[in-house]
């Protein structure tokens, strides 16, 4: 079914998305176990004040990924 949809909609089988340093770091933290609070702790530890406003940015990033169907929120 996926292959048919890809052909019908002329979508590539694999998509390459460029993420900035923080986006790449956060992406690797998604494991289905960590919640947004814990991810925020890791981001703050790694990026310090560069991450601020931390939870606003993190929420926007997660919403964008979900809206574009890169992740599913439960």
N, CA, C, O and CB atoms as a CASP TS submission, in Angstrom:
PFRMAT TS
TARGET T0000
AUTHOR 0000-0000-0000
METHOD Language model
MODEL 1
PARENT N/A
ATOM      1  N   UNK     1       0.822  -1.188   0.000  1.00  0.00           N
ATOM      2  CA  UNK     1       0.000   0.000   0.000  1.00  0.00           C
ATOM      3  C   UNK     1       0.875   1.264   0.000  1.00  0.00           C
ATOM      4  O   UNK     1       0.583   2.222  -0.715  1.00  0.00           O
ATOM      5  CB  UNK     1      -0.940  -0.008   1.211  1.00  0.00           C
ATOM      6  N   UNK     2       1.938   1.260   0.797  1.00  0.00           N
ATOM      7  CA  UNK     2       2.827   2.418   0.838  1.00  0.00           C
ATOM      8  C   UNK     2       3.448   2.703  -0.522  1.00  0.00           C
ATOM      9  O   UNK     2       3.515   3.850  -0.963  1.00  0.00           O
ATOM     10  CB  UNK     2       3.921   2.201   1.868  1.00  0.00           C
ATOM     11  N   UNK     3       3.898   1.644  -1.175  1.00  0.00           N
ATOM     12  CA  UNK     3       4.536   1.818  -2.480  1.00  0.00           C
ATOM     13  C   UNK     3       3.551   2.404  -3.493  1.00  0.00           C
ATOM     14  O   UNK     3       3.911   3.290  -4.268  1.00  0.00           O
ATOM     15  CB  UNK     3       5.089   0.473  -2.991  1.00  0.00           C
ATOM     16  N   UNK     4       2.318   1.916  -3.487  1.00  0.00           N
ATOM     17  CA  UNK     4       1.296   2.436  -4.380  1.00  0.00           C
ATOM     18  C   UNK     4       1.042   3.924  -4.110  1.00  0.00           C
ATOM     19  O   UNK     4       0.966   4.727  -5.039  1.00  0.00           O
ATOM     20  CB  UNK     4      -0.003   1.632  -4.225  1.00  0.00           C
ATOM     21  N   UNK     5       0.913   4.275  -2.843  1.00  0.00           N
ATOM     22  CA  UNK     5       0.672   5.673  -2.468  1.00  0.00           C
ATOM     23  C   UNK     5       1.839   6.554  -2.883  1.00  0.00           C
ATOM     24  O   UNK     5       1.633   7.666  -3.368  1.00  0.00           O
ATOM     25  CB  UNK     5       0.434   5.795  -0.957  1.00  0.00           C
ATOM     26  N   UNK     6       3.062   6.070  -2.699  1.00  0.00           N
ATOM     27  CA  UNK     6       4.246   6.835  -3.105  1.00  0.00           C
ATOM     28  C   UNK     6       4.226   7.096  -4.603  1.00  0.00           C
ATOM     29  O   UNK     6       4.516   8.207  -5.047  1.00  0.00           O
ATOM     30  CB  UNK     6       5.534   6.089  -2.714  1.00  0.00           C
ATOM     31  N   UNK     7       3.886   6.081  -5.379  1.00  0.00           N
ATOM     32  CA  UNK     7       3.822   6.251  -6.833  1.00  0.00           C
ATOM     33  C   UNK     7       2.688   7.185  -7.228  1.00  0.00           C
ATOM     34  O   UNK     7       2.870   8.066  -8.068  1.00  0.00           O
ATOM     35  CB  UNK     7       3.647   4.896  -7.522  1.00  0.00           C
ATOM     36  N   UNK     8       1.533   6.998  -6.631  1.00  0.00           N
ATOM     37  CA  UNK     8       0.361   7.802  -6.956  1.00  0.00           C
ATOM     38  C   UNK     8       0.588   9.281  -6.630  1.00  0.00           C
ATOM     39  O   UNK     8       0.232  10.154  -7.422  1.00  0.00           O
ATOM     40  CB  UNK     8      -0.859   7.280  -6.200  1.00  0.00           C
ATOM     41  N   UNK     9       1.172   9.556  -5.478  1.00  0.00           N
ATOM     42  CA  UNK     9       1.389  10.937  -5.043  1.00  0.00           C
ATOM     43  C   UNK     9       2.757  11.487  -5.445  1.00  0.00           C
ATOM     44  O   UNK     9       3.104  12.627  -5.137  1.00  0.00           O
ATOM     45  CB  UNK     9       1.236  11.027  -3.546  1.00  0.00           C
ATOM     46  N   UNK    10       3.528  10.642  -6.146  1.00  0.00           N
ATOM     47  CA  UNK    10       4.875  11.032  -6.585  1.00  0.00           C
ATOM     48  C   UNK    10       5.741  11.502  -5.421  1.00  0.00           C
ATOM     49  O   UNK    10       6.374  12.556  -5.474  1.00  0.00           O
ATOM     50  CB  UNK    10       4.788  12.135  -7.636  1.00  0.00           C
ATOM     51  N   UNK    11       5.747  10.678  -4.359  1.00  0.00           N
ATOM     52  CA  UNK    11       6.547  10.954  -3.169  1.00  0.00           C
ATOM     53  C   UNK    11       7.722   9.982  -3.136  1.00  0.00           C
ATOM     54  O   UNK    11       7.576   8.819  -3.512  1.00  0.00           O
ATOM     55  CB  UNK    11       5.687  10.837  -1.869  1.00  0.00           C
ATOM     56  N   UNK    12       8.867  10.446  -2.697  1.00  0.00           N
ATOM     57  CA  UNK    12      10.024   9.538  -2.613  1.00  0.00           C
ATOM     58  C   UNK    12       9.835   8.503  -1.508  1.00  0.00           C
ATOM     59  O   UNK    12       9.100   8.730  -0.546  1.00  0.00           O
ATOM     60  CB  UNK    12      11.319  10.335  -2.364  1.00  0.00           C
ATOM     61  N   UNK    13      10.503   7.375  -1.660  1.00  0.00           N
ATOM     62  CA  UNK    13      10.433   6.310  -0.662  1.00  0.00           C
ATOM     63  C   UNK    13      11.083   6.748   0.641  1.00  0.00           C
ATOM     64  O   UNK    13      10.645   6.366   1.727  1.00  0.00           O
ATOM     65  CB  UNK    13      11.104   5.038  -1.185  1.00  0.00           C
ATOM     66  N   UNK    14      12.130   7.553   0.523  1.00  0.00           N
ATOM     67  CA  UNK    14      12.869   8.048   1.683  1.00  0.00           C
ATOM     68  C   UNK    14      12.944   9.559   1.590  1.00  0.00           C
ATOM     69  O   UNK    14      13.225  10.111   0.526  1.00  0.00           O
ATOM     70  CB  UNK    14      14.297   7.421   1.764  1.00  0.00           C
ATOM     71  N   UNK    15      12.694  10.224   2.701  1.00  0.00           N
ATOM     72  CA  UNK    15      12.814  11.682   2.756  1.00  0.00           C
ATOM     73  C   UNK    15      13.996  12.043   3.638  1.00  0.00           C
ATOM     74  O   UNK    15      14.200  11.451   4.698  1.00  0.00           O
ATOM     75  CB  UNK    15      11.505  12.338   3.288  1.00  0.00           C
ATOM     76  N   UNK    16      14.762  13.010   3.195  1.00  0.00           N
ATOM     77  CA  UNK    16      15.887  13.507   3.986  1.00  0.00           C
ATOM     78  C   UNK    16      15.525  14.887   4.487  1.00  0.00           C
ATOM     79  O   UNK    16      15.202  15.783   3.707  1.00  0.00           O
ATOM     80  CB  UNK    16      17.213  13.539   3.155  1.00  0.00           C
ATOM     81  N   UNK    17      15.581  15.049   5.796  1.00  0.00           N
ATOM     82  CA  UNK    17      15.207  16.296   6.428  1.00  0.00           C
ATOM     83  C   UNK    17      16.437  16.863   7.123  1.00  0.00           C
ATOM     84  O   UNK    17      17.110  16.159   7.876  1.00  0.00           O
ATOM     85  CB  UNK    17      14.033  16.094   7.427  1.00  0.00           C
ATOM     86  N   UNK    18      16.727  18.126   6.873  1.00  0.00           N
ATOM     87  CA  UNK    18      17.847  18.783   7.542  1.00  0.00           C
ATOM     88  C   UNK    18      17.365  19.402   8.842  1.00  0.00           C
ATOM     89  O   UNK    18      16.413  20.182   8.855  1.00  0.00           O
ATOM     90  CB  UNK    18      18.487  19.858   6.630  1.00  0.00           C
ATOM     91  N   UNK    19      18.023  19.053   9.921  1.00  0.00           N
ATOM     92  CA  UNK    19      17.709  19.598  11.236  1.00  0.00           C
ATOM     93  C   UNK    19      18.896  20.401  11.733  1.00  0.00           C
ATOM     94  O   UNK    19      20.044  20.092  11.411  1.00  0.00           O
ATOM     95  CB  UNK    19      17.346  18.473  12.237  1.00  0.00           C
ATOM     96  N   UNK    20      18.621  21.426  12.514  1.00  0.00           N
ATOM     97  CA  UNK    20      19.723  22.154  13.135  1.00  0.00           C
ATOM     98  C   UNK    20      20.282  21.301  14.278  1.00  0.00           C
ATOM     99  O   UNK    20      19.789  20.205  14.543  1.00  0.00           O
ATOM    100  CB  UNK    20      19.254  23.561  13.656  1.00  0.00           C
ATOM    101  N   UNK    21      21.307  21.813  14.945  1.00  0.00           N
ATOM    102  CA  UNK    21      21.982  21.042  15.996  1.00  0.00           C
ATOM    103  C   UNK    21      21.012  20.635  17.099  1.00  0.00           C
ATOM    104  O   UNK    21      21.026  19.490  17.551  1.00  0.00           O
ATOM    105  CB  UNK    21      23.135  21.852  16.593  1.00  0.00           C
ATOM    106  N   UNK    22      20.173  21.565  17.532  1.00  0.00           N
ATOM    107  CA  UNK    22      19.240  21.255  18.612  1.00  0.00           C
ATOM    108  C   UNK    22      18.171  20.279  18.143  1.00  0.00           C
ATOM    109  O   UNK    22      17.812  19.360  18.878  1.00  0.00           O
ATOM    110  CB  UNK    22      18.589  22.534  19.143  1.00  0.00           C
ATOM    111  N   UNK    23      17.661  20.462  16.935  1.00  0.00           N
ATOM    112  CA  UNK    23      16.664  19.546  16.399  1.00  0.00           C
ATOM    113  C   UNK    23      17.198  18.131  16.278  1.00  0.00           C
ATOM    114  O   UNK    23      16.491  17.172  16.588  1.00  0.00           O
ATOM    115  CB  UNK    23      16.185  20.028  15.054  1.00  0.00           C
ATOM    116  N   UNK    24      18.426  17.990  15.834  1.00  0.00           N
ATOM    117  CA  UNK    24      19.048  16.672  15.723  1.00  0.00           C
ATOM    118  C   UNK    24      19.214  16.033  17.090  1.00  0.00           C
ATOM    119  O   UNK    24      18.974  14.837  17.255  1.00  0.00           O
ATOM    120  CB  UNK    24      20.403  16.775  15.025  1.00  0.00           C
ATOM    121  N   UNK    25      19.623  16.825  18.066  1.00  0.00           N
ATOM    122  CA  UNK    25      19.805  16.327  19.432  1.00  0.00           C
ATOM    123  C   UNK    25      18.474  15.832  19.982  1.00  0.00           C
ATOM    124  O   UNK    25      18.398  14.743  20.552  1.00  0.00           O
ATOM    125  CB  UNK    25      20.394  17.431  20.350  1.00  0.00           C
ATOM    126  N   UNK    26      17.430  16.628  19.811  1.00  0.00           N
ATOM    127  CA  UNK    26      16.103  16.262  20.332  1.00  0.00           C
ATOM    128  C   UNK    26      15.580  15.029  19.620  1.00  0.00           C
ATOM    129  O   UNK    26      15.037  14.129  20.261  1.00  0.00           O
ATOM    130  CB  UNK    26      15.106  17.431  20.170  1.00  0.00           C
ATOM    131  N   UNK    27      15.734  14.972  18.310  1.00  0.00           N
ATOM    132  CA  UNK    27      15.248  13.832  17.529  1.00  0.00           C
ATOM    133  C   UNK    27      15.784  12.512  18.090  1.00  0.00           C
ATOM    134  O   UNK    27      15.053  11.526  18.180  1.00  0.00           O
ATOM    135  CB  UNK    27      15.654  13.982  16.053  1.00  0.00           C
ATOM    136  N   UNK    28      17.052  12.504  18.461  1.00  0.00           N
ATOM    137  CA  UNK    28      17.663  11.285  18.982  1.00  0.00           C
ATOM    138  C   UNK    28      17.137  10.903  20.369  1.00  0.00           C
ATOM    139  O   UNK    28      17.303   9.763  20.802  1.00  0.00           O
ATOM    140  CB  UNK    28      19.164  11.453  19.038  1.00  0.00           C
ATOM    141  N   UNK    29      16.515  11.838  21.052  1.00  0.00           N
ATOM    142  CA  UNK    29      15.943  11.549  22.374  1.00  0.00           C
ATOM    143  C   UNK    29      14.572  10.886  22.294  1.00  0.00           C
ATOM    144  O   UNK    29      14.119  10.294  23.275  1.00  0.00           O
ATOM    145  CB  UNK    29      15.836  12.826  23.179  1.00  0.00           C
ATOM    146  N   UNK    30      13.907  10.972  21.154  1.00  0.00           N
ATOM    147  CA  UNK    30      12.581  10.367  21.016  1.00  0.00           C
ATOM    148  C   UNK    30      12.711   8.854  21.029  1.00  0.00           C
ATOM    149  O   UNK    30      13.308   8.263  20.129  1.00  0.00           O
ATOM    150  CB  UNK    30      11.884  10.841  19.717  1.00  0.00           C
ATOM    151  N   UNK    31      12.148   8.235  22.055  1.00  0.00           N
ATOM    152  CA  UNK    31      12.207   6.786  22.166  1.00  0.00           C
ATOM    153  C   UNK    31      10.876   6.175  22.598  1.00  0.00           C
ATOM    154  O   UNK    31      10.782   4.968  22.819  1.00  0.00           O
ATOM    155  CB  UNK    31      13.286   6.394  23.141  1.00  0.00           C
ATOM    156  N   UNK    32       9.852   7.014  22.716  1.00  0.00           N
ATOM    157  CA  UNK    32       8.555   6.523  23.153  1.00  0.00           C
ATOM    158  C   UNK    32       8.440   6.385  24.661  1.00  0.00           C
ATOM    159  O   UNK    32       7.373   6.041  25.170  1.00  0.00           O
ATOM    160  CB  UNK    32       8.277   5.208  22.516  1.00  0.00           C
ATOM    161  N   UNK    33       9.519   6.647  25.379  1.00  0.00           N
ATOM    162  CA  UNK    33       9.522   6.521  26.831  1.00  0.00           C
ATOM    163  C   UNK    33       9.657   7.874  27.527  1.00  0.00           C
ATOM    164  O   UNK    33       9.017   8.117  28.550  1.00  0.00           O
ATOM    165  CB  UNK    33      10.647   5.604  27.268  1.00  0.00           C
ATOM    166  N   UNK    34      10.488   8.751  26.972  1.00  0.00           N
ATOM    167  CA  UNK    34      10.745  10.045  27.595  1.00  0.00           C
ATOM    168  C   UNK    34       9.582  10.998  27.327  1.00  0.00           C
ATOM    169  O   UNK    34       9.061  11.056  26.213  1.00  0.00           O
ATOM    170  CB  UNK    34      12.069  10.646  27.075  1.00  0.00           C
ATOM    171  N   UNK    35       9.181  11.746  28.358  1.00  0.00           N
ATOM    172  CA  UNK    35       8.154  12.762  28.153  1.00  0.00           C
ATOM    173  C   UNK    35       8.839  14.102  27.872  1.00  0.00           C
ATOM    174  O   UNK    35      10.064  14.207  27.934  1.00  0.00           O
ATOM    175  CB  UNK    35       7.206  12.865  29.395  1.00  0.00           C
ATOM    176  N   UNK    36       8.039  15.120  27.565  1.00  0.00           N
ATOM    177  CA  UNK    36       8.590  16.414  27.171  1.00  0.00           C
ATOM    178  C   UNK    36       9.429  17.040  28.294  1.00  0.00           C
ATOM    179  O   UNK    36      10.415  17.730  28.032  1.00  0.00           O
ATOM    180  CB  UNK    36       7.458  17.365  26.772  1.00  0.00           C
ATOM    181  N   UNK    37       9.027  16.792  29.544  1.00  0.00           N
ATOM    182  CA  UNK    37       9.782  17.351  30.674  1.00  0.00           C
ATOM    183  C   UNK    37      11.185  16.764  30.730  1.00  0.00           C
ATOM    184  O   UNK    37      12.156  17.503  30.897  1.00  0.00           O
ATOM    185  CB  UNK    37       9.047  17.087  32.001  1.00  0.00           C
ATOM    186  N   UNK    38      11.306  15.459  30.594  1.00  0.00           N
ATOM    187  CA  UNK    38      12.616  14.818  30.636  1.00  0.00           C
ATOM    188  C   UNK    38      13.465  15.217  29.435  1.00  0.00           C
ATOM    189  O   UNK    38      14.664  15.455  29.577  1.00  0.00           O
ATOM    190  CB  UNK    38      12.462  13.299  30.688  1.00  0.00           C
ATOM    191  N   UNK    39      12.859  15.292  28.265  1.00  0.00           N
ATOM    192  CA  UNK    39      13.591  15.744  27.083  1.00  0.00           C
ATOM    193  C   UNK    39      14.105  17.153  27.311  1.00  0.00           C
ATOM    194  O   UNK    39      15.239  17.468  26.948  1.00  0.00           O
ATOM    195  CB  UNK    39      12.699  15.689  25.823  1.00  0.00           C
ATOM    196  N   UNK    40      13.275  18.009  27.913  1.00  0.00           N
ATOM    197  CA  UNK    40      13.694  19.372  28.233  1.00  0.00           C
ATOM    198  C   UNK    40      14.893  19.416  29.160  1.00  0.00           C
ATOM    199  O   UNK    40      15.773  20.262  29.002  1.00  0.00           O
ATOM    200  CB  UNK    40      12.556  20.126  28.854  1.00  0.00           C
ATOM    201  N   UNK    41      14.935  18.514  30.122  1.00  0.00           N
ATOM    202  CA  UNK    41      16.079  18.449  31.048  1.00  0.00           C
ATOM    203  C   UNK    41      17.359  18.136  30.278  1.00  0.00           C
ATOM    204  O   UNK    41      18.386  18.782  30.486  1.00  0.00           O
ATOM    205  CB  UNK    41      15.840  17.376  32.150  1.00  0.00           C
ATOM    206  N   UNK    42      17.296  17.152  29.395  1.00  0.00           N
ATOM    207  CA  UNK    42      18.479  16.793  28.596  1.00  0.00           C
ATOM    208  C   UNK    42      18.913  17.946  27.692  1.00  0.00           C
ATOM    209  O   UNK    42      20.105  18.223  27.562  1.00  0.00           O
ATOM    210  CB  UNK    42      18.191  15.544  27.745  1.00  0.00           C
ATOM    211  N   UNK    43      17.948  18.612  27.073  1.00  0.00           N
ATOM    212  CA  UNK    43      18.260  19.733  26.183  1.00  0.00           C
ATOM    213  C   UNK    43      18.919  20.855  26.971  1.00  0.00           C
ATOM    214  O   UNK    43      19.911  21.428  26.522  1.00  0.00           O
ATOM    215  CB  UNK    43      16.984  20.248  25.477  1.00  0.00           C
ATOM    216  N   UNK    44      18.377  21.173  28.140  1.00  0.00           N
ATOM    217  CA  UNK    44      18.928  22.238  28.985  1.00  0.00           C
ATOM    218  C   UNK    44      20.346  21.899  29.433  1.00  0.00           C
ATOM    219  O   UNK    44      21.223  22.763  29.430  1.00  0.00           O
ATOM    220  CB  UNK    44      18.029  22.473  30.213  1.00  0.00           C
ATOM    221  N   UNK    45      20.575  20.647  29.816  1.00  0.00           N
ATOM    222  CA  UNK    45      21.918  20.218  30.230  1.00  0.00           C
ATOM    223  C   UNK    45      22.910  20.361  29.082  1.00  0.00           C
ATOM    224  O   UNK    45      24.054  20.766  29.290  1.00  0.00           O
ATOM    225  CB  UNK    45      21.892  18.759  30.725  1.00  0.00           C
ATOM    226  N   UNK    46      22.474  20.031  27.879  1.00  0.00           N
ATOM    227  CA  UNK    46      23.384  20.034  26.730  1.00  0.00           C
ATOM    228  C   UNK    46      23.609  21.440  26.159  1.00  0.00           C
ATOM    229  O   UNK    46      24.739  21.800  25.827  1.00  0.00           O
ATOM    230  CB  UNK    46      22.839  19.124  25.640  1.00  0.00           C
ATOM    231  N   UNK    47      22.539  22.234  26.045  1.00  0.00           N
ATOM    232  CA  UNK    47      22.638  23.528  25.369  1.00  0.00           C
ATOM    233  C   UNK    47      22.642  24.737  26.304  1.00  0.00           C
ATOM    234  O   UNK    47      22.948  25.849  25.875  1.00  0.00           O
ATOM    235  CB  UNK    47      21.512  23.665  24.414  1.00  0.00           C
ATOM    236  N   UNK    48      22.310  24.529  27.558  1.00  0.00           N
ATOM    237  CA  UNK    48      22.312  25.634  28.511  1.00  0.00           C
ATOM    238  C   UNK    48      21.336  26.721  28.115  1.00  0.00           C
ATOM    239  O   UNK    48      20.214  26.437  27.698  1.00  0.00           O
ATOM    240  CB  UNK    48      23.699  26.216  28.636  1.00  0.00           C
ATOM    241  N   UNK    49      21.765  27.966  28.246  1.00  0.00           N
ATOM    242  CA  UNK    49      20.891  29.109  27.959  1.00  0.00           C
ATOM    243  C   UNK    49      20.536  29.247  26.483  1.00  0.00           C
ATOM    244  O   UNK    49      19.573  29.933  26.141  1.00  0.00           O
ATOM    245  CB  UNK    49      21.548  30.376  28.428  1.00  0.00           C
ATOM    246  N   UNK    50      21.311  28.594  25.594  1.00  0.00           N
ATOM    247  CA  UNK    50      20.979  28.631  24.160  1.00  0.00           C
ATOM    248  C   UNK    50      19.635  27.980  23.875  1.00  0.00           C
ATOM    249  O   UNK    50      19.033  28.237  22.833  1.00  0.00           O
ATOM    250  CB  UNK    50      22.069  27.935  23.345  1.00  0.00           C
ATOM    251  N   UNK    51      19.158  27.142  24.786  1.00  0.00           N
ATOM    252  CA  UNK    51      17.905  26.427  24.586  1.00  0.00           C
ATOM    253  C   UNK    51      16.684  27.278  24.934  1.00  0.00           C
ATOM    254  O   UNK    51      15.560  26.896  24.607  1.00  0.00           O
ATOM    255  CB  UNK    51      17.900  25.166  25.415  1.00  0.00           C
ATOM    256  N   UNK    52      16.880  28.399  25.575  1.00  0.00           N
ATOM    257  CA  UNK    52      15.747  29.217  26.025  1.00  0.00           C
ATOM    258  C   UNK    52      15.108  29.992  24.885  1.00  0.00           C
ATOM    259  O   UNK    52      15.817  30.441  23.984  1.00  0.00           O
ATOM    260  CB  UNK    52      16.195  30.184  27.105  1.00  0.00           C
ATOM    261  N   UNK    53      13.812  30.160  24.895  1.00  0.00           N
ATOM    262  CA  UNK    53      12.827  29.649  25.861  1.00  0.00           C
ATOM    263  C   UNK    53      12.574  28.159  25.604  1.00  0.00           C
ATOM    264  O   UNK    53      11.950  27.790  24.609  1.00  0.00           O
ATOM    265  CB  UNK    53      11.487  30.455  25.769  1.00  0.00           C
ATOM    266  N   UNK    54      13.048  27.340  26.481  1.00  0.00           N
ATOM    267  CA  UNK    54      13.164  25.902  26.292  1.00  0.00           C
ATOM    268  C   UNK    54      11.848  25.219  25.926  1.00  0.00           C
ATOM    269  O   UNK    54      11.730  24.647  24.842  1.00  0.00           O
ATOM    270  CB  UNK    54      13.709  25.284  27.532  1.00  0.00           C
ATOM    271  N   UNK    55      10.875  25.274  26.805  1.00  0.00           N
ATOM    272  CA  UNK    55       9.670  24.479  26.567  1.00  0.00           C
ATOM    273  C   UNK    55       8.807  25.049  25.453  1.00  0.00           C
ATOM    274  O   UNK    55       8.087  24.293  24.800  1.00  0.00           O
ATOM    275  CB  UNK    55       8.857  24.383  27.833  1.00  0.00           C
ATOM    276  N   UNK    56       8.853  26.336  25.217  1.00  0.00           N
ATOM    277  CA  UNK    56       8.119  26.902  24.087  1.00  0.00           C
ATOM    278  C   UNK    56       8.707  26.394  22.775  1.00  0.00           C
ATOM    279  O   UNK    56       7.977  26.014  21.860  1.00  0.00           O
ATOM    280  CB  UNK    56       8.152  28.447  24.130  1.00  0.00           C
ATOM    281  N   UNK    57      10.037  26.393  22.695  1.00  0.00           N
ATOM    282  CA  UNK    57      10.700  25.904  21.481  1.00  0.00           C
ATOM    283  C   UNK    57      10.476  24.415  21.296  1.00  0.00           C
ATOM    284  O   UNK    57      10.212  23.950  20.187  1.00  0.00           O
ATOM    285  CB  UNK    57      12.199  26.200  21.532  1.00  0.00           C
ATOM    286  N   UNK    58      10.582  23.668  22.394  1.00  0.00           N
ATOM    287  CA  UNK    58      10.423  22.223  22.335  1.00  0.00           C
ATOM    288  C   UNK    58       9.003  21.854  21.902  1.00  0.00           C
ATOM    289  O   UNK    58       8.819  20.963  21.073  1.00  0.00           O
ATOM    290  CB  UNK    58      10.748  21.594  23.697  1.00  0.00           C
ATOM    291  N   UNK    59       8.020  22.522  22.451  1.00  0.00           N
ATOM    292  CA  UNK    59       6.642  22.255  22.085  1.00  0.00           C
ATOM    293  C   UNK    59       6.378  22.591  20.617  1.00  0.00           C
ATOM    294  O   UNK    59       5.699  21.831  19.926  1.00  0.00           O
ATOM    295  CB  UNK    59       5.703  23.045  22.981  1.00  0.00           C
ATOM    296  N   UNK    60       6.897  23.699  20.139  1.00  0.00           N
ATOM    297  CA  UNK    60       6.743  24.074  18.733  1.00  0.00           C
ATOM    298  C   UNK    60       7.384  23.028  17.820  1.00  0.00           C
ATOM    299  O   UNK    60       6.804  22.653  16.801  1.00  0.00           O
ATOM    300  CB  UNK    60       7.365  25.460  18.475  1.00  0.00           C
ATOM    301  N   UNK    61       8.571  22.562  18.183  1.00  0.00           N
ATOM    302  CA  UNK    61       9.281  21.547  17.404  1.00  0.00           C
ATOM    303  C   UNK    61       8.465  20.256  17.347  1.00  0.00           C
ATOM    304  O   UNK    61       8.297  19.671  16.277  1.00  0.00           O
ATOM    305  CB  UNK    61      10.677  21.275  18.011  1.00  0.00           C
ATOM    306  N   UNK    62       7.960  19.816  18.495  1.00  0.00           N
ATOM    307  CA  UNK    62       7.189  18.578  18.554  1.00  0.00           C
ATOM    308  C   UNK    62       5.888  18.716  17.759  1.00  0.00           C
ATOM    309  O   UNK    62       5.503  17.791  17.045  1.00  0.00           O
ATOM    310  CB  UNK    62       6.885  18.202  20.017  1.00  0.00           C
ATOM    311  N   UNK    63       5.222  19.838  17.872  1.00  0.00           N
ATOM    312  CA  UNK    63       3.990  20.058  17.100  1.00  0.00           C
ATOM    313  C   UNK    63       4.264  20.040  15.596  1.00  0.00           C
ATOM    314  O   UNK    63       3.476  19.495  14.823  1.00  0.00           O
ATOM    315  CB  UNK    63       3.343  21.396  17.497  1.00  0.00           C
ATOM    316  N   UNK    64       5.381  20.638  15.187  1.00  0.00           N
ATOM    317  CA  UNK    64       5.741  20.648  13.768  1.00  0.00           C
ATOM    318  C   UNK    64       6.001  19.238  13.259  1.00  0.00           C
ATOM    319  O   UNK    64       5.550  18.875  12.173  1.00  0.00           O
ATOM    320  CB  UNK    64       6.974  21.524  13.533  1.00  0.00           C
ATOM    321  N   UNK    65       6.724  18.442  14.040  1.00  0.00           N
ATOM    322  CA  UNK    65       6.987  17.054  13.644  1.00  0.00           C
ATOM    323  C   UNK    65       5.683  16.260  13.551  1.00  0.00           C
ATOM    324  O   UNK    65       5.497  15.477  12.620  1.00  0.00           O
ATOM    325  CB  UNK    65       7.948  16.381  14.646  1.00  0.00           C
ATOM    326  N   UNK    66       4.793  16.460  14.506  1.00  0.00           N
ATOM    327  CA  UNK    66       3.517  15.736  14.501  1.00  0.00           C
ATOM    328  C   UNK    66       2.642  16.163  13.333  1.00  0.00           C
ATOM    329  O   UNK    66       2.023  15.324  12.678  1.00  0.00           O
ATOM    330  CB  UNK    66       2.772  15.959  15.816  1.00  0.00           C
ATOM    331  N   UNK    67       2.587  17.465  13.071  1.00  0.00           N
ATOM    332  CA  UNK    67       1.766  17.991  11.976  1.00  0.00           C
ATOM    333  C   UNK    67       2.240  17.436  10.622  1.00  0.00           C
ATOM    334  O   UNK    67       1.437  17.188   9.722  1.00  0.00           O
ATOM    335  CB  UNK    67       1.813  19.540  11.966  1.00  0.00           C
ATOM    336  N   UNK    68       3.550  17.249  10.504  1.00  0.00           N
ATOM    337  CA  UNK    68       4.106  16.714   9.265  1.00  0.00           C
ATOM    338  C   UNK    68       4.226  15.193   9.265  1.00  0.00           C
ATOM    339  O   UNK    68       4.820  14.600   8.365  1.00  0.00           O
ATOM    340  CB  UNK    68       5.455  17.319   9.015  1.00  0.00           C
ATOM    341  N   UNK    69       3.649  14.576  10.295  1.00  0.00           N
ATOM    342  CA  UNK    69       3.558  13.112  10.417  1.00  0.00           C
ATOM    343  C   UNK    69       4.916  12.410  10.525  1.00  0.00           C
ATOM    344  O   UNK    69       5.083  11.279  10.069  1.00  0.00           O
ATOM    345  CB  UNK    69       2.813  12.556   9.233  1.00  0.00           C
ATOM    346  N   UNK    70       5.876  13.101  11.133  1.00  0.00           N
ATOM    347  CA  UNK    70       7.155  12.452  11.425  1.00  0.00           C
ATOM    348  C   UNK    70       7.102  11.714  12.752  1.00  0.00           C
ATOM    349  O   UNK    70       7.865  10.775  12.980  1.00  0.00           O
ATOM    350  CB  UNK    70       8.287  13.481  11.442  1.00  0.00           C
ATOM    351  N   UNK    71       6.193  12.143  13.635  1.00  0.00           N
ATOM    352  CA  UNK    71       5.978  11.465  14.909  1.00  0.00           C
ATOM    353  C   UNK    71       4.484  11.394  15.153  1.00  0.00           C
ATOM    354  O   UNK    71       3.702  12.128  14.548  1.00  0.00           O
ATOM    355  CB  UNK    71       6.709  12.197  16.082  1.00  0.00           C
ATOM    356  N   UNK    72       4.100  10.497  16.052  1.00  0.00           N
ATOM    357  CA  UNK    72       2.710  10.358  16.471  1.00  0.00           C
ATOM    358  C   UNK    72       2.670  10.621  17.963  1.00  0.00           C
ATOM    359  O   UNK    72       3.417  10.013  18.729  1.00  0.00           O
ATOM    360  CB  UNK    72       2.128   8.940  16.119  1.00  0.00           C
ATOM    361  N   UNK    73       1.798  11.526  18.373  1.00  0.00           N
ATOM    362  CA  UNK    73       1.658  11.834  19.793  1.00  0.00           C
ATOM    363  C   UNK    73       0.579  10.952  20.392  1.00  0.00           C
ATOM    364  O   UNK    73      -0.482  10.747  19.802  1.00  0.00           O
ATOM    365  CB  UNK    73       1.324  13.329  20.010  1.00  0.00           C
ATOM    366  N   UNK    74       0.872  10.434  21.577  1.00  0.00           N
ATOM    367  CA  UNK    74      -0.108   9.583  22.271  1.00  0.00           C
ATOM    368  C   UNK    74      -0.463  10.192  23.594  1.00  0.00           C
ATOM    369  O   UNK    74      -1.272   9.632  24.334  1.00  0.00           O
ATOM    370  CB  UNK    74       0.429   8.159  22.473  1.00  0.00           C
TER
END
